[in-house]
Amino acid sequence: MKKIILSSLLVLVFGFANAQKAEFGIKGGLNSSNFSGDTEGIDFKPKVGFNIGAFASIKLSEKITLQPEILFSTQGAKAENVNANVNGVNYTADIDFNLSYINIPVMFKYYVADKFNFEVGPQIGFLTSAETSTKLEGFNQTVDQNAKNYFESVDFGFNLGAGYDFTNNISAGIRYNIGLSNILKTEAGDNSKSQNSVFSLSVGYKF
């Protein structure tokens, strides 16, 4: 089902782009991601990752440009000094949550000046991998585990950002993704909810 949704979105977005004589480009940059919402008292810290992908630029008017994108994005968070019980023994652990997504944002860019724009738009993300890296206090060994079964496979969010066109081909942007859906798989009676929160910087090149 996930592959069908992804394929359909790509066909619609980039088919529309071709119909409107769009310009295409590539982009990439850095992420600072975290978890927000009900984190059950855990003090999560931001995690550095990256984003890379392609975009289409469709000029709708002198001021408004539609920019659909497809991006591979590494996200997650860090948790320090987490209490863990292993075989009846209490430990303190540091845990890295390493998530990766295929994100499809559809951005509407409004040019308030000749080269400067603000952007807003929805985003859907498809989880491609999820792992935890755990280090127990007093042990030098780090244990990596597949955690994909604990996270939802689809994520929804909303983006706010700004950008600047240095030339007709080269641009840079800053963006904040506000997670709207619960990324955790929960059992009946468990009302805990956590969302992705991602701040990103990127540079783009339009062909």
C-alpha distance (Angstrom), angle and dihedral (degrees) to the residues before:
residue distance angle dihedral
M1 . . .
K2 3.81 . .
K3 3.81 91.1 .
I4 3.81 91.0 49.1
I5 3.82 92.3 51.3
L6 3.80 92.0 46.6
S7 3.80 93.6 47.9
S8 3.81 91.9 47.8
L9 3.80 92.3 50.6
L10 3.79 92.5 49.6
V11 3.79 92.5 49.1
L12 3.81 92.3 49.2
V13 3.78 96.9 43.7
F14 3.76 100.0 43.1
G15 3.79 93.6 35.2
F16 3.80 87.9 57.7
A17 3.78 89.2 46.0
N18 3.80 92.1 55.4
A19 3.79 91.4 47.5
Q20 3.81 90.3 54.8
K21 3.83 94.3 48.5
A22 3.78 92.6 -112.4
E23 3.76 127.9 -171.6
F24 3.80 117.1 -126.0
G25 3.76 133.3 -147.5
I26 3.78 148.8 158.6
K27 3.79 129.1 -115.2
G28 3.77 141.4 -179.6
G29 3.76 143.0 167.5
L30 3.79 149.0 133.2
N31 3.82 132.1 -51.8
S32 3.78 131.3 -153.4
S33 3.80 104.5 -164.5
N34 3.79 136.4 179.1
F35 3.81 142.7 162.0
S36 3.80 120.0 -103.9
G37 3.80 134.1 -175.4
D38 3.81 125.1 44.3
T39 3.80 102.6 2.8
E40 3.84 94.6 166.9
G41 3.80 93.5 -116.8
I42 3.81 94.5 -53.7
D43 3.79 113.4 136.4
F44 3.79 102.0 -137.1
K45 3.80 119.7 -160.7
P46 3.82 127.5 -152.5
K47 3.79 119.4 -92.2
V48 3.81 125.2 -149.8
G49 3.80 118.0 -128.9
F50 3.78 140.2 144.8
N51 3.79 142.4 -113.2
I52 3.80 129.2 -151.1
G53 3.79 134.3 169.0
A54 3.78 148.6 98.1
F55 3.79 137.9 -68.7
A56 3.78 143.1 -169.2
S57 3.81 121.9 -137.9
I58 3.81 114.7 -151.1
K59 3.79 117.0 -178.3
L60 3.81 108.7 -145.1
S61 3.81 96.3 173.7
E62 3.80 140.7 -19.3
K63 3.81 90.1 -76.8
I64 3.83 105.7 27.2
T65 3.80 129.2 66.9
L66 3.80 126.6 179.2
Q67 3.81 113.0 -143.7
P68 3.83 119.2 -175.2
E69 3.80 114.1 -174.9
I70 3.79 140.9 -174.7
L71 3.80 114.4 -152.6
F72 3.76 138.6 176.5
S73 3.80 105.7 -141.1
T74 3.81 132.3 -174.6
Q75 3.81 111.8 -151.3
G76 3.79 142.2 153.9
A77 3.79 137.8 108.9
K78 3.80 144.4 -103.4
A79 3.80 126.7 -118.0
E80 3.79 120.8 -164.7
N81 3.81 130.7 -163.5
V82 3.79 94.8 9.0
N83 3.80 115.8 171.5
A84 3.80 111.3 -121.8
N85 3.81 130.7 -179.6
V86 3.80 114.1 -147.8
N87 3.81 117.2 -179.5
G88 3.79 90.8 -24.1
V89 3.80 94.5 -49.0
N90 3.82 120.8 112.6
Y91 3.80 117.1 -131.6
T92 3.78 136.3 173.8
A93 3.79 113.5 -127.4
D94 3.79 141.0 -174.9
I95 3.80 112.4 -142.6
D96 3.80 130.1 -166.7
F97 3.82 116.5 -160.2
N98 3.81 108.2 -153.9
L99 3.81 113.9 -168.2
S100 3.79 130.1 169.4
Y101 3.80 128.0 -165.4
I102 3.77 142.0 -176.4
N103 3.81 99.2 -134.3
I104 3.80 125.8 -165.1
P105 3.80 111.5 -166.5
V106 3.81 121.0 178.7
M107 3.78 107.3 -156.1
F108 3.78 130.8 -166.7
K109 3.80 109.7 -153.6
Y110 3.81 120.7 -160.2
Y111 3.81 116.2 -164.7
V112 3.79 109.3 -142.2
A113 3.80 88.6 176.6
D114 3.79 136.2 15.0
K115 3.82 94.4 -83.1
F116 3.81 105.1 9.2
N117 3.81 123.9 84.5
F118 3.78 143.4 173.3
E119 3.81 118.8 -142.5
V120 3.80 137.7 -160.6
G121 3.77 132.9 172.4
P122 3.82 149.5 131.8
Q123 3.77 125.6 -91.0
I124 3.78 136.5 -159.2
G125 3.80 120.3 -162.7
F126 3.81 132.2 -164.9
L127 3.79 117.3 -153.1
T128 3.81 111.4 -127.9
S129 3.81 99.8 173.9
A130 3.80 141.7 -2.5
E131 3.78 126.1 -170.8
T132 3.79 137.2 165.9
S133 3.78 123.9 -145.0
T134 3.82 110.7 -160.3
K135 3.79 128.6 -171.0
L136 3.82 118.1 -173.8
E137 3.79 118.3 -146.8
G138 3.79 110.3 -100.5
F139 3.81 93.9 22.8
N140 3.80 125.5 96.2
Q141 3.80 93.0 -157.9
T142 3.81 121.9 96.2
V143 3.80 118.4 -152.4
D144 3.81 118.7 -148.6
Q145 3.80 119.4 -159.2
N146 3.78 136.1 -179.4
A147 3.82 106.5 -114.5
K148 3.80 101.2 172.5
N149 3.81 92.2 115.6
Y150 3.82 89.8 63.0
F151 3.82 95.6 57.1
E152 3.80 132.5 66.4
S153 3.80 114.4 -108.7
V154 3.83 95.0 -135.7
D155 3.80 127.1 51.5
F156 3.80 129.0 -171.0
G157 3.80 125.2 -158.9
F158 3.79 146.7 154.6
N159 3.80 125.4 -124.1
L160 3.80 131.6 -145.7
G161 3.77 122.3 -177.8
A162 3.77 153.4 129.2
G163 3.78 135.0 -127.1
Y164 3.77 144.2 -170.6
D165 3.82 128.8 -150.1
F166 3.80 109.4 -143.6
T167 3.81 91.2 -177.6
N168 3.80 136.2 -10.5
N169 3.81 87.7 -83.4
I170 3.82 107.8 30.7
S171 3.80 125.2 63.5
A172 3.79 140.2 159.1
G173 3.78 130.7 -153.0
I174 3.76 145.3 -174.8
R175 3.81 120.6 -149.9
Y176 3.79 141.0 177.2
N177 3.80 120.5 -155.8
I178 3.80 115.5 -154.7
G179 3.80 111.0 -158.5
L180 3.81 112.9 -133.6
S181 3.81 101.9 179.2
N182 3.78 133.7 61.0
I183 3.80 108.7 -101.2
L184 3.82 94.3 -166.2
K185 3.79 125.4 87.6
T186 3.80 105.9 -132.4
E187 3.78 134.3 -172.0
A188 3.82 126.1 -126.2
G189 3.79 110.0 -68.3
D190 3.79 94.1 21.0
N191 3.81 107.4 114.4
S192 3.80 97.3 175.6
K193 3.79 114.2 130.5
S194 3.79 132.4 -172.9
Q195 3.79 130.3 179.7
N196 3.77 135.5 -162.8
S197 3.79 117.2 -104.9
V198 3.80 115.7 -169.6
F199 3.80 131.5 177.1
S200 3.80 113.3 -169.8
L201 3.80 141.4 -176.0
S202 3.79 119.6 -163.0
V203 3.78 144.5 172.1
G204 3.79 122.1 -147.3
Y205 3.78 136.0 -161.8
K206 3.81 119.6 -158.3
F207 3.80 117.6 -157.3
